[in-house]
Amino acid sequence: ETTAATGKRAAAKKDAKPRVYGRRRAKLQKGLVYGAATLTFAVLLFLIAYILIRGIPHLKPSLFAWTYNSDNVSMMPAIITTVQMTLLALLLAVPLGLGAGSIDAALNNFVALHYSARQMSFLHCFWGIGVTVSPIIMAACIAGVGWRGGYRVVSGLQFALFAALVCTMRLWRRAEGRGAQAGGEEAVFVSNREALRLRGIAFALLTFLLYCGAETTTGLWMASYLAEYRGLEKATAAAWGSCFFAGITVGRLLSGLLATRLSSCRQIRLGGLVMLAGAVLLLLPVQFALPGLLLLGVGGGPIYPCMIHETPRRFGRDASQAAMGLQMAVAYVGSTFLPPLLGAIAGATTLLLIPVALLCLTAVMFVCSELVERFIRRDARRA
């Protein structure tokens, strides 16, 4: 019995170790990550160069006089004020962004480890409710007490959320303790560098980058596409743009309700196919494009929470936090830089590029997601 128990513990410990590539594949994945970082800086440099090239020929010394008057139309006072406001905004925004990113990665990993796929989908469903309600709160405040009042309301909600988190810390530790007892093994720290060698992580990162890029691009540019290219009224186009986020909320609600019948893997695959169908409909006449936009949201709803919930299963509990952090970081890269890049190209060419790009992003995302599952199934068969 002692030998059998020792063998079981050794086998469990062996299974808990992260699955890694060989050196060549690890270098390939590292190259993909570095390539994504290079693309990010390339887009930033392109935007800076574009502004400078278009603006430098129109500069003259009088524009930089220290005092402004109607003759010189000096930019210097405005430049100084802009620099001051930018430094102040960075002083406030950097810790805000670091805190939000840390909470995003840690909270998603906590729920993925200790709760079911249904609860993960409901968690992100309430994100959709927040996205829908927040503009309404700000609009109501602007109409009444002004935009500063709107920020005060949002700030109050943030402090209330912080207070709720502090008051419930004991419950979080209790859930964490139950998870540690269920695991039976001491947790092993996995660094980001080690996580980059996990089998299939490169395709998982690409899936997050492309999905978040497609989601944010749709939210930012679809109303402009419908108004300027499809000829809808601006108010109607904006309303349909909001329907995209409503579709995401509905998709995540359905994902939570169906979590006991459909696995996360199947929901990701089904959501990707629905997104592809919606992206194709966006290229058709407007009577098909509008339902296509709603389908794009409903299909995308389950993808993000289900991919997050699959992280411990795909890469192991020990590597889950490192993998989650990398996924969140790459997701922010996609949502930050893909929309302005596509918007700049569409502005120089045609807004038809937006639905074409969404179709391409969705198709490549679907392929990457399927490749991740292919690696996981292959490892399961070998085990």
N, C-alpha and C positions, 0 to 999 in steps of 0.2 A: 504493500500500500504506500509506503514511503517513497519507493522508487517511482511508482505511478504518479503520485502527487508532484514529485520533483519534475518528472517529464512533462506534466501538464503545465506547470508554471514556466518551464523553459520554453515550451511551445507558444504559450500566451505571450511571453516576453518577446519571442522572435517575431510573432505576428504584429506586435505593437510597434516594432521599429519601422520608421518611414521607409517606403520603397523608393529606391534611388536609381537613377540612370548610371551608365558608365561615363567615363570621362568625356567621350565625344558628344554624347547627348547632353551632358551637363553644360558643355561649352556652347552647344546650339541654343539651349534655353537661356543661358546667360547672354548670348549674342542677341536673342530676341528682346530681352529686357533692356539691354543697352541700346538696341535699335529703337525701341519705343521712346527711351529718354532722348536719344539724338533727334528723333522726329519732333518731339516736344520743343526742344530748343531751336530746331530749324524753323518751325512755325513762328516762334517768337521773334527770331531774327528776321524772318520774312516780313512780318507785320511792321517791325521797326524800320527796316529798309524801305518798305513801301511808303511809309509816312514821310521819311526823310527825303526820298527821291522826289516825291510829289510836292514837298513843301519848301525845300532849300532854295529853288530858283526864285521864289517870291519874297525872300528875306531881304531886308535892308537895315542899315544901322539905326534909323529912327525908330524902328520897331522895338529897340532895346533901351530906349531912354528910361531913366529912373522914375520920371513923372509922366502921367498920362494927360494928354489933351486932345482936342479934336483934330489938331493938325498932324501930330506924329502917330496917333492911334497906337501908343506903345503897349507892348505885350508884357513888359517886365513886371508891373504890379500884379498882373494876373498870374504870371509864372511863379512869382514868389508865393502868392496865396495858394496856388495849386500844389507847390512843393510842401508847404506847411500842412495843408490838408491831407496830402498823400502820406506824409510821415506820420501824422496823427492816426490816419486810417490804418496804416500798417501796424502801428503800435497797438491798436485795439484788435485788428483783424487777425494778426498772426497767432496770438494766444487763443483767440476764438476758434480759428481753424485747427490748431493743434489739439485743442480740447475736443472739438467736434469729431475730428478724425479718430482720436483715441477712443472716445465713447462708441463711435460707429463700429470700429473693429472689435473692441472688447465685448460690447453688448451682443453683437451678432454671434461671436464665438461662444459666449455664455449660453445663449438660447440654443445654438446648434448642438452644444454638448449636453445640455440638461433638459431640453424640452422637445416636443414633437414637431413634425413638419407643419401640422395644423396651426400650432401656436406661433411658429415662425411666420407663416403666411398672414395670420391675423395681425401680428406685430407690424408687418410692412403694409398691410391694408390700412392701418391707422396713419401711416405716413401719407398715404394717398388722401386720406381725409384732411390731414393737416395742410397738405399742398392746396387742396380745394378751398379750405376755410380761410387760410391766411390772407389771400387777396381780398376776401370779403371783409375781414376785420380791418385791414388797412384802408380800404375804400370807405368804410363807415366812419373811421376816425378822421380821414381827410375831409370828409363832408361835414364833420362836426367840430372836433378839437384840433385838426391839422395833423400833418404827417409826424410831427414830434410826438403827439399823443399816441399815434399808432405804434411808434417804437417803444413808448413807455408801456403800452399794453403787452407787446411781445416780450419786452424785458421782464415784466411782472410774471408772465407765464413761464419764462425760463427759470426765474428764481423759485417759483412754485414747484417746478419739476425737480430742481436741485434739492429742495427741501424734502420732497417725496422720496428721492433716491437716498438721502442721508437717513431718513426715518425708517427705511426698509432694508438697511444694510444687513441686519440680522437675518432676514429671510434669504438674502442672496447667499450669505455664508452657509446657511443651512442647506440650501440646494447644492452648493458646491461641495459640502461635506458628504452629502448622499452620493454625489457623482464619484467622489474619491473612493468611498467605500465600495461602490459597485465595480469600479475599475480594478481594485485590489492591488495594483502596482503603483509604485512611486512615479510621479510624473517626471519625464525627461525633458530638459530644455533643448529646444531646437532653434538655432539661429536663423536669420534671414538667408544667409549664405547657404546653409544646409537645406533650407526650404526650397531654394531655387534648384536644387538637384532632385527634388521629388519627382517621381515618375508622373508625367502628365501635367505638371504645374504650368508649363509654358502655354499649353492650349487653354487651360483654365483661366490664366491671366488674360489671354487674348479674348476669350469669351466675355469676361467682365469689361474689358476696355471697349469692345465693339458694342456690347449691349448698352452701356451707359452713354457712349457717344451717340448711338442711334436715338436713345430716349431723350437726351437733352437737345439734340438737333431737331427732333420732332417738336418738342415743346417750344423752342425758340423761333423756328423758321416756318413751321407749317401754316400759321395764320398768314404770314406774308406771302407764302406760295399760293394759298387759296384766294387771297385778295388780289394780288397783282398778276398772277399767271392764270388763275381760273376765273377771275372776274367777279368774285363774290363781294358783297358789301363788307366793309371792314368790321362792323359789329357782328355780322353773321360768321365771318371767318374767325374772329376771336372766340366766339362761342363754340365753334367746332374745334378750335385748338384746345379749349378747356375740356371738351369731351374726351380728348386723348387721355388726360389724367384721370378723368372719371372712369374711363375704360380700364386703366391700370388698377384703380381701386376695386372695381367689380371683379377683375380677373383674380386679384389676390383674395378677395372674399370667397370666390368660387373655389380657389385653390385650397383654402382652409377647410371648406365644407367637404371637398372631395379627397382630402388627404388620406382618409382611411381606405379609400377604394383605389386610388391611383398613387403609385410611388412617386417620389420627387423626380426620379429619372424620367419617368413617363410624362410627368407634367412639364418638365423642361422641353422634352421632344415635342409634345403636343403644342405647347406655347410657341415654340420656334416655327412650327408649320403654320400656325394661325397668323403669326407675324409676317411670314413670307406671303401668305395670301393677302393680307392687308396691304403690304408694300406693293404687290402687283396691282391691286385695285386702285392705288393712288395714281397710277399712270394712265388709268382709263378716264372716260368722261366724268364730269363732276358728280353725276348721280350715283356712280360707283365709287368715286374717290372718297366721298364723305363716310359711307359705311366702312370703307377700307381703313380710314383713320381710326374709327372706333375699334375695328378688329385689331389694328396694330397695338392699341392700348390693352385690350383684353388679353391678347396673346402674350404680350410682354409682362403682364401682371405676375404670373407665377414664376417666371424665369429667375429673377434676381433672388427672391427669398429661398427658392428651392436649391439654387446653386450654392447659396450660403449654408443651408442646412446639410447639404451633401459633403461639405468640406471635411468634417471628421471621418466620415466613411471613406472618402476618397484618399485622404492623405494620412490618416491616423490621428488619434486624440492628442498625442504628444506634439505633433507638428501642426495641429489645427490652428493655434493662435498665430504662429508665424505665417502660415499660408493665408490666414484670414487677413492679416495686416497687409501682405503683399497684394491680395486681391482688392482690398479697399483702396490702396494707393493707386493701383492701375486703373480702377474704376473712376477715381477722381481725375486722373490724367485724361481719360477718354471724354468725360463730361466737360472738362475745362477747355481742351484744345481742339477737339474735332469740330464742334459747332462753329467757332470763329473761322477755322480753316475752310470748311465747306461754305460758310456764308461769304467769305472773301472771294472764293472761286465762283460761286453762283452770282455774286454781284458783278463780276467781270465778264460773265458769260450769260447764263440764263438760270432762272429759278427752277427750271425743270430738272436741274442737277440735283435738287434736294431729294425728291422721291427716288431718283435713280440711285443716288448714294445710299439712301435708306435701304433699298432693295439689296445692294451689294453688301452693306454692313451686316444686314440680317442674314444673308446667305452664308457669308464667311463665318459669322458667329455660330450659326447652326452646325456647320461642318466642324468647327473647333470643339463645340460641346460634345458632338458625337465621337470625336477622336479621344476626348478625355475618358468617356465611358468605355471606349474600346480598350484603352490601356488598363482600366480598372478590371474589366471582365477577363482580360488575358492574364492579369496577375492572380485573379481569383481561381482560374482554371489551373494555373501552375501550382498554387498552394494546395 
